């Protein structure tokens, strides 16, 4: 959950190369809505 910035993301948490828990998710060309569809994010999301 990101307090309304991104929609809720259901992604499994995995061990990252630096041994932190997190995930990396590409949004592709379609992107992902931001702030209730007021903007669009078109890069990869990384939680580390």
N, C-alpha and C positions, 0 to 999 in steps of 0.2 A: 504494500500500500504506500502511496506517495502523497497523501494529503490532497488529492485532486489534481496533481500536476499531470500524471499519466493515469490511464485507466488501470485497474488492478491487473497485475501481471502474475500469472501462475507459471512459474518456472522453477524446476528443481535446483536446489542449491548444491553446488559441487565444490570440490577442493580445487583451487586455482593454482597456477604454477608457483606462486609465492607462498603457498600453503594457507592462504586465507580462504574462507568460505564465501562463495558468491556465484554470479552467473554473468554471461555475456550473451546478449540477444540482438541480432540484426533486425532492423525494421523493414528493410527492403525498399523498393521504389515507392510502394504505397504509403510508407511512413506509419506513424502512430499519432493519434490525436493528443494534443496537450490542452490543459486548462478547459476541459469540457468542449472540445472541438473548436476552440478559438484560434488554434495554431496547429502545425503539423511538424513532427520531429522525424527526420529522415537520415539517421545515422545509427550506430549501434549503441545499445544501452549496456553499461557495465556496472555491476555492483560488486565491489571487491572489499 
